[in-house]
Amino acid sequence: MQVNNEAACACNFPEYPYFLYQHCNGIRMNWQHMYSSHILNNGFNMSNCFVMNPFSRSLSESAVPCQQLSNMCFNSYKDRNGALKIDNSRTSSEMSENGVRDWQLTTLGKTLKKLNGGKNPAQDLLVDHPELYKNNDAQSLEWEKRWNNILRDIKSHKCEIICLQEVQQNHIRKYYNTLEGLGYKVEYTTVEYRQPDITILDRDNVGIIATFAPKENSSTEFIVATTHLLYNPRRHDVRLAQIQVLLTEIERMAYRHNSHSTYVPVILTGDLNAEPWSPIYNFIVRGMLQYENTVLRTNYISGKSLIPPKLMITDNCQHAGLLKFRLKNQTLPRFEEQRYIQINLSEEKYDFRNNTEYLQYNFSSGTLTHNFVFNSVYKHKRNSDTEGTTYQNAWITVDYIFYSGMLDASKNFKDNKLKLLSRYTLPTSKQLTNVRIPNVDEGSDHLALLAWFKLEY
């Protein structure tokens, strides 16, 4: 599978299930990568690892590393008659990690089974902030040992798409080129959240967006995006502004105008540095957030202004400069779109100062919306106990895999073209009471997230 800035590239595997792996590696994110496999021609698993960034997030139009985990592990392949087969030959010990994590099938995953009979931590941050890991085994913090554990997990789960976060630039050539030998191809370009003279967007976090398509049906595209949002627990406003930029770029990349306007399926992963049911989380899964008069920043009541209107990003997470072309049923090439985008992607910009068409759209209204219907792969609680992806004075969840679908007649989430088959379960805080990572078994300071999807076409 490969990704291109102008169009989706074909995947070199013939099946439609995808195994996604997301992995997050540190407290902050420097570089993000997305890897795609082009060797699993006899079938594939999908696993997504999100640990402070397994399906690593970096806003961009090229490939990024992603990984994620689930409760049972399958190898899928076609028999001589072309039927989908699932390999259940692995023992229970091979399907779990320390007896805690297993693949958990969805209802559709169970039906298909019945019918058919990561991580890349920013090592410099770890070295610079030893106080965060004072209870960890010192030898387990050495990068060579951490990398060997991460590489072992990648080899073991054999995901089609791997997302990694907090990848150090000086590690890419020495360590991550190893993945090419496993059949993965890495491509990345970043869109940075930092924007000139915009105070709320003055951080160096980034995201990545990639377009994929099965090789046998290149017209059936889907989007994978990954990001690592600001860590500062006092600045929910900055994270909200960052996710507004990310969703705006996802909207641009996922929009298709054929016989009718529509969006291709989207998988969104990353380390949001926000817990479940926080304002950021609720905005993603509910599609709306009224942030005016809320406390998004310590000792500060939010007003109506978040991202300034001069960036031409509407409160519905769309580029205002592109909307007029959609209303006229006009489609712009990707390179031409960038002239009408005011975020810092390219130098040449269209001058909106004497154009009042954009005034019909909402800016700084105090409420954000977006056009996607997202669901979380994970449910975040089991038997009233919280699932954990990383330890921050306590085991909490800050890493996620979301996927797009639709609403049914009762306004509940329903799978659409992208169907979740299985997830790799996360342990709960009680199960993790005395566990600290990295350790002798885990190379990252975030647990990986993995998921198995079916893409219908």
C-alpha positions as CSV (number, residue, x, y, z in Angstrom):
1,M,0.0,0.0,0.0
2,Q,1.3,3.4,-0.9
3,V,0.1,6.9,-0.6
4,N,0.4,9.9,-2.8
5,N,-0.2,13.6,-2.3
6,E,-2.5,13.8,-5.4
7,A,-4.3,10.5,-5.4
8,A,-4.7,7.3,-3.5
9,C,-2.3,4.6,-4.4
10,A,-3.3,1.0,-4.7
11,C,-2.7,-1.6,-1.9
12,N,-0.8,-4.7,-3.0
13,F,-3.1,-7.1,-1.1
14,P,-6.2,-8.5,-2.7
15,E,-8.5,-8.7,0.4
16,Y,-10.7,-6.0,1.9
17,P,-10.1,-6.5,5.6
18,Y,-7.5,-4.2,7.0
19,F,-5.4,-4.7,10.1
20,L,-4.5,-1.4,11.8
21,Y,-1.8,-0.8,14.4
22,Q,-1.4,2.4,16.3
23,H,1.5,3.2,18.7
24,C,2.5,6.2,20.8
25,N,5.9,6.7,22.2
26,G,6.3,9.7,24.4
27,I,5.0,12.7,26.2
28,R,5.2,15.0,23.2
29,M,5.3,14.4,19.5
30,N,8.1,15.5,17.2
31,W,7.7,13.5,14.0
32,Q,4.9,11.3,12.9
33,H,4.9,8.5,10.4
34,M,2.6,6.2,8.7
35,Y,3.7,2.9,7.2
36,S,1.9,0.6,4.8
37,S,2.6,-2.9,3.9
38,H,3.0,-4.1,0.3
39,I,4.0,-7.7,0.9
40,L,0.9,-9.4,2.3
41,N,-0.4,-10.5,-1.0
42,N,-2.0,-13.7,0.4
43,G,-4.2,-11.8,2.8
44,F,-3.8,-9.5,5.8
45,N,-4.6,-8.6,9.3
46,M,-5.6,-5.1,10.4
47,S,-4.1,-3.8,13.6
48,N,-4.0,-0.3,14.8
49,C,-1.7,0.7,17.6
50,F,-2.4,3.9,19.4
51,V,-0.1,4.8,22.1
52,M,0.7,8.3,22.4
53,N,0.7,7.7,18.7
54,P,0.8,4.3,17.1
55,F,-1.4,5.2,14.2
56,S,0.9,8.2,14.5
57,R,-0.8,11.5,13.8
58,S,0.7,14.1,11.7
59,L,-1.5,16.2,9.5
60,S,-0.4,15.5,6.0
61,E,-1.3,14.0,2.6
62,S,1.1,11.1,2.6
63,A,1.6,7.8,4.3
64,V,1.9,7.6,8.1
65,P,2.7,4.8,10.6
66,C,-0.3,3.2,12.3
67,Q,-0.9,0.3,14.6
68,Q,-3.6,-1.0,16.8
69,L,-4.4,-4.1,18.9
70,S,-7.5,-6.4,19.5
71,N,-8.6,-9.5,21.5
72,M,-8.1,-12.3,19.0
73,C,-5.5,-12.5,16.2
74,F,-6.5,-13.7,12.8
75,N,-4.7,-14.4,9.5
76,S,-7.1,-14.0,6.6
77,Y,-6.5,-15.5,3.2
78,K,-8.4,-16.8,0.2
79,D,-8.8,-20.4,-0.6
80,R,-8.7,-21.7,-4.2
81,N,-12.3,-20.7,-4.7
82,G,-11.7,-17.2,-3.6
83,A,-13.5,-17.6,-0.2
84,L,-12.3,-15.7,2.8
85,K,-10.7,-17.9,5.4
86,I,-9.7,-17.1,9.0
87,D,-6.8,-18.9,10.7
88,N,-7.8,-19.8,14.3
89,S,-4.8,-22.1,14.8
90,R,-3.0,-20.0,17.3
91,T,-3.1,-21.1,20.9
92,S,-4.6,-18.9,23.7
93,S,-1.1,-18.0,24.9
94,E,-0.2,-16.7,21.5
95,M,-3.4,-14.6,21.3
96,S,-2.8,-12.7,24.5
97,E,-0.2,-10.5,26.2
98,N,0.6,-11.7,29.7
99,G,-2.9,-13.1,29.8
100,V,-4.4,-9.6,29.9
101,R,-5.0,-8.6,26.2
102,D,-6.9,-10.6,23.7
103,W,-8.8,-10.1,20.4
104,Q,-12.4,-9.2,21.0
105,L,-14.7,-9.8,18.0
106,T,-17.6,-7.6,17.2
107,T,-21.0,-9.1,16.2
108,L,-20.0,-8.9,12.5
109,G,-16.6,-10.4,13.3
110,K,-18.2,-13.3,15.0
111,T,-20.5,-13.9,12.1
112,L,-17.7,-13.9,9.6
113,K,-15.7,-16.3,11.8
114,K,-18.7,-18.6,11.9
115,L,-19.4,-18.4,8.2
116,N,-15.7,-19.0,7.3
117,G,-15.3,-21.9,9.7
118,G,4.8,-0.2,17.6
119,K,5.6,2.3,19.0
120,N,8.1,4.7,18.6
121,P,8.9,6.8,21.7
122,A,10.8,10.0,21.6
123,Q,13.9,8.9,23.4
124,D,15.3,12.4,23.9
125,L,12.2,13.3,25.9
126,L,12.6,10.3,28.1
127,V,16.3,11.3,28.8
128,D,15.4,14.9,29.4
129,H,12.6,14.1,31.8
130,P,13.8,11.2,34.1
131,E,11.3,12.3,36.8
132,L,8.5,10.8,34.7
133,Y,10.1,7.4,34.8
134,K,11.6,7.2,38.2
135,N,9.7,4.0,39.1
136,N,10.7,2.2,35.9
137,D,13.5,-0.3,35.6
138,A,16.5,1.8,34.4
139,Q,17.8,-0.8,31.9
140,S,14.4,-1.0,30.3
141,L,14.6,2.7,29.4
142,E,17.6,2.2,27.1
143,W,16.6,2.9,23.6
144,E,18.1,-0.2,22.0
145,K,16.0,-2.4,24.3
146,R,12.9,-0.3,23.7
147,W,13.4,-0.5,19.9
148,N,13.8,-4.2,20.0
149,N,10.5,-4.6,21.9
150,I,8.7,-2.3,19.5
151,L,10.0,-4.1,16.4
152,R,9.1,-7.4,17.9
153,D,5.5,-6.2,18.3
154,I,5.4,-4.9,14.7
155,K,6.6,-8.2,13.4
156,S,4.2,-10.2,15.6
157,H,1.0,-8.4,14.6
158,K,1.8,-8.0,10.9
159,C,-0.5,-5.0,10.4
160,E,-1.3,-3.5,7.1
161,I,-1.1,0.0,8.4
162,I,1.1,1.2,11.2
163,C,0.9,4.7,12.8
164,L,3.7,5.9,15.0
165,Q,4.1,9.0,17.0
166,E,7.1,10.8,18.6
167,V,9.5,9.4,16.0
168,Q,12.8,11.1,16.4
169,Q,14.2,12.4,13.1
170,N,17.7,11.0,13.9
171,H,16.2,7.6,14.4
172,I,14.5,7.3,11.0
173,R,17.4,6.2,8.9
174,K,19.1,4.0,11.5
175,Y,16.0,2.3,13.0
176,Y,12.8,2.8,11.0
177,N,14.3,2.0,7.7
178,T,14.3,-1.6,9.1
179,L,10.5,-1.6,8.4
180,E,11.2,-1.5,4.7
181,G,12.8,-4.9,5.0
182,L,9.5,-6.2,6.3
183,G,7.7,-4.9,3.3
184,Y,6.5,-1.5,4.6
185,K,6.8,1.7,2.8
186,V,7.1,5.0,4.7
187,E,6.1,8.3,3.3
188,Y,5.2,11.4,5.2
189,T,4.6,15.1,4.8
190,T,3.4,17.2,7.7
191,V,1.0,20.0,8.1
192,E,1.9,21.8,11.3
193,Y,-0.6,23.3,13.7
194,R,1.8,26.1,14.3
195,Q,0.6,29.2,12.3
196,P,2.4,32.5,12.0
197,D,1.0,35.2,14.4
198,I,-1.8,32.9,15.8
199,T,-1.2,32.7,19.5
200,I,-3.5,29.7,20.1
201,L,-1.7,27.8,17.3
202,D,1.9,28.5,18.4
203,R,2.9,25.0,19.3
204,D,4.9,22.5,17.3
205,N,2.5,19.6,17.2
206,V,1.6,18.1,13.9
207,G,-0.8,15.6,12.2
208,I,-0.6,13.3,9.1
209,I,-3.4,12.4,6.7
210,A,-3.1,9.7,4.1
211,T,-5.4,8.4,1.3
212,F,-5.5,4.7,0.7
213,A,-7.3,2.4,-1.8
214,P,-7.4,-1.4,-2.4
215,K,-5.4,-2.3,-5.5
216,E,-8.3,-4.3,-6.9
217,N,-10.7,-1.4,-6.6
218,S,-8.7,1.9,-6.6
219,S,-11.9,4.0,-6.7
220,T,-12.8,2.8,-3.2
221,E,-10.7,5.2,-1.2
222,F,-10.4,5.7,2.6
223,I,-8.5,8.2,4.8
224,V,-6.2,7.5,7.7
225,A,-5.2,10.4,9.9
226,T,-3.0,10.5,13.0
227,T,-1.9,13.2,15.4
228,H,-0.4,14.0,18.7
229,L,-2.0,17.0,20.4
230,L,-0.5,19.3,23.0
231,Y,0.3,17.7,26.3
232,N,-0.2,20.7,28.6
233,P,-3.2,19.6,30.8
234,R,-4.2,23.3,31.4
235,R,-4.7,24.1,27.7
236,H,-7.8,22.4,26.4
237,D,-8.3,25.4,24.2
238,V,-5.1,24.8,22.3
239,R,-6.0,21.1,21.8
240,L,-9.4,22.1,20.6
241,A,-8.0,24.5,18.1
242,Q,-5.5,21.9,16.9
243,I,-8.3,19.3,16.4
244,Q,-10.3,21.9,14.5
245,V,-7.4,22.4,12.0
246,L,-7.0,18.6,11.7
247,L,-10.7,17.9,11.1
248,T,-10.7,20.7,8.5
249,E,-7.9,19.1,6.6
250,I,-9.5,15.7,6.9
251,E,-12.7,17.2,5.5
252,R,-10.8,18.6,2.5
253,M,-9.1,15.3,1.8
254,A,-12.2,13.1,2.4
255,Y,-14.6,15.1,0.4
256,R,-15.7,13.7,-3.0
257,H,-18.1,15.3,-5.5
258,N,-19.4,12.8,-8.0
259,S,-23.1,12.5,-8.7
260,H,-23.6,13.7,-5.1
261,S,-21.4,15.2,-2.4
262,T,-20.1,12.6,0.0
263,Y,-17.1,11.6,2.2
264,V,-14.9,8.6,1.9
265,P,-14.5,6.5,5.1
266,V,-12.1,8.0,7.7
267,I,-10.0,6.4,10.4
268,L,-8.7,8.9,12.9
269,T,-6.1,7.9,15.5
270,G,-3.6,9.5,17.8
271,D,-2.7,10.7,21.3
272,L,-5.1,13.4,22.1
273,N,-3.8,14.0,25.6
274,A,-7.4,14.1,26.6
275,E,-9.4,11.5,28.5
276,P,-12.7,10.0,27.4
277,W,-15.7,12.3,27.6
278,S,-13.5,15.4,27.8
279,P,-14.5,18.3,25.6
280,I,-12.1,17.2,22.8
281,Y,-13.4,13.6,22.9
282,N,-17.1,14.7,23.0
283,F,-16.5,17.0,20.0
284,I,-15.2,14.2,17.9
285,V,-17.9,11.6,18.7
286,R,-20.9,14.0,19.0
287,G,-20.0,16.3,16.1
288,M,-20.7,19.5,18.1
289,L,-19.2,21.4,21.0
290,Q,-20.4,24.6,22.5
291,Y,-17.2,26.0,24.0
292,E,-18.3,29.5,24.9
293,N,-18.5,30.1,28.6
294,T,-16.7,26.9,29.4
295,V,-13.3,26.5,31.2
296,L,-11.0,25.3,28.5
297,R,-8.0,27.0,30.0
298,T,-7.1,27.2,33.7
299,N,-8.7,30.2,35.4
300,Y,-10.1,31.5,32.1
301,I,-13.7,31.4,30.8
302,S,-13.8,30.9,27.1
303,G,-15.5,33.5,24.8
304,K,-16.7,33.0,21.3
305,S,-13.2,33.3,19.6
306,L,-11.0,30.3,19.2
307,I,-9.3,30.2,15.8
308,P,-9.3,33.8,14.3
309,P,-11.4,34.2,11.1
310,K,-8.3,35.3,9.1
311,L,-7.4,31.6,8.8
312,M,-10.7,31.1,6.9
313,I,-11.5,27.9,8.8
314,T,-15.2,27.8,9.6
315,D,-16.8,26.7,12.8
316,N,-18.0,23.7,10.8
317,C,-14.4,22.6,10.3
318,Q,-14.2,23.5,6.6
319,H,-12.0,25.8,4.5
320,A,-14.3,28.7,3.6
321,G,-12.2,29.4,0.4
322,L,-13.2,26.0,-1.0
323,L,-16.9,26.1,-0.3
324,K,-17.8,28.5,-3.1
325,F,-16.4,26.0,-5.6
326,R,-18.4,23.1,-4.2
327,L,-21.6,25.2,-4.4
328,K,-20.8,25.7,-8.1
329,N,-20.1,22.0,-8.5
330,Q,-16.5,22.7,-9.4
331,T,-13.7,20.4,-8.4
332,L,-10.2,21.8,-7.9
333,P,-6.9,19.9,-8.2
334,R,-5.1,19.4,-4.9
335,F,-2.4,21.9,-5.8
336,E,-5.0,24.5,-6.8
337,E,-6.9,24.0,-3.5
338,Q,-3.9,25.3,-1.6
339,R,-4.3,28.7,-3.1
340,Y,-7.6,29.1,-1.3
341,I,-6.4,27.7,2.0
342,Q,-5.1,30.2,4.5
343,I,-3.3,27.8,6.9
344,N,0.4,27.7,6.4
345,L,0.6,25.0,3.6
346,S,2.0,27.0,0.8
347,E,3.3,30.5,0.1
348,E,1.0,31.7,-2.7
349,K,-2.5,32.5,-1.3
350,Y,-5.7,34.0,-2.7
351,D,-6.4,37.5,-1.4
352,F,-9.7,37.4,0.5
353,R,-9.5,41.0,1.8
354,N,-11.8,42.4,-0.9
355,N,-14.0,39.3,-1.1
356,T,-17.1,39.2,1.1
357,E,-18.5,35.8,-0.1
358,Y,-17.0,34.1,2.9
359,L,-19.0,36.2,5.4
360,Q,-22.0,33.8,5.0
361,Y,-20.1,31.2,7.0
362,N,-19.8,30.9,10.8
363,F,-16.5,32.0,12.4
364,S,-16.0,32.5,16.2
365,S,-19.6,31.6,17.0
366,G,-18.8,29.9,20.3
367,T,-19.8,26.5,18.9
368,L,-17.9,24.0,16.8
369,T,-19.4,21.3,14.5
370,H,-18.1,18.9,11.9
371,N,-19.7,16.7,9.2
372,F,-18.4,13.3,10.2
373,V,-20.0,10.6,12.4
374,F,-17.3,9.0,14.5
375,N,-17.2,6.1,16.8
376,S,-14.4,4.9,19.1
377,V,-13.0,1.4,18.5
378,Y,-12.6,1.1,22.3
379,K,-15.3,1.7,25.0
380,H,-12.8,2.9,27.7
381,K,-14.5,1.1,30.6
382,R,-15.1,-2.5,31.6
383,N,-17.2,-3.3,34.7
384,S,-16.8,0.3,35.9
385,D,-13.1,0.0,35.6
386,T,-11.2,2.4,33.3
387,E,-9.1,1.1,30.5
388,G,-5.5,2.3,30.4
389,T,-3.2,3.3,27.6
390,T,-0.5,5.2,29.5
391,Y,0.5,6.0,33.1
392,Q,0.3,9.6,34.3
393,N,0.2,9.4,38.1
394,A,-2.5,6.9,37.4
395,W,-3.5,4.6,34.4
396,I,-5.7,6.6,32.0
397,T,-6.8,6.6,28.4
398,V,-5.5,9.3,26.1
399,D,-4.9,7.3,22.9
400,Y,-7.7,6.5,20.4
401,I,-8.8,5.0,17.2
402,F,-12.0,6.5,15.8
403,Y,-13.7,5.4,12.5
404,S,-16.5,7.0,10.5
405,G,-20.0,5.6,9.9
406,M,-23.5,6.8,9.8
407,L,-26.5,7.5,12.1
408,D,-29.5,5.1,12.1
409,A,-33.1,6.1,12.5
410,S,-32.7,6.4,16.2
411,K,-29.6,8.7,15.8
412,N,-27.3,6.0,17.1
413,F,-24.0,5.1,15.4
414,K,-24.1,2.5,12.7
415,D,-21.2,1.0,10.7
416,N,-21.3,2.0,7.0
417,K,-18.7,1.0,4.4
418,L,-16.0,0.7,7.1
419,K,-16.9,-2.1,9.5
420,L,-15.2,-2.9,12.7
421,L,-14.5,-6.7,13.0
422,S,-12.3,-6.9,16.1
423,R,-10.3,-4.9,18.6
424,Y,-7.3,-5.8,20.7
425,T,-8.5,-5.3,24.2
426,L,-6.8,-2.9,26.6
427,P,-6.2,-3.8,30.3
428,T,-8.0,-1.9,33.0
429,S,-6.4,0.3,35.7
430,K,-6.9,-2.5,38.3
431,Q,-5.1,-5.0,36.1
432,L,-2.3,-2.5,35.6
433,T,-2.0,-1.4,39.2
434,N,1.7,-2.1,39.6
435,V,2.7,-2.0,36.0
436,R,5.0,0.8,34.7
437,I,6.1,1.1,31.1
438,P,8.5,1.0,29.3
439,N,9.6,-2.3,30.9
440,V,11.3,-5.5,29.9
441,D,8.3,-6.4,27.7
442,E,6.9,-3.1,26.5
443,G,9.1,-0.7,24.6
444,S,6.8,2.3,24.6
445,D,5.3,4.3,27.5
446,H,1.9,3.9,25.8
447,L,0.1,0.7,25.1
448,A,-0.6,0.0,21.4
449,L,-4.1,0.0,20.0
450,L,-5.1,-2.5,17.3
451,A,-8.2,-3.0,15.2
452,W,-9.4,-5.1,12.4
453,F,-11.7,-3.6,9.8
454,K,-13.6,-4.7,6.7
455,L,-13.9,-2.2,3.9
456,E,-16.9,-2.8,1.7
457,Y,-17.0,-1.8,-2.0
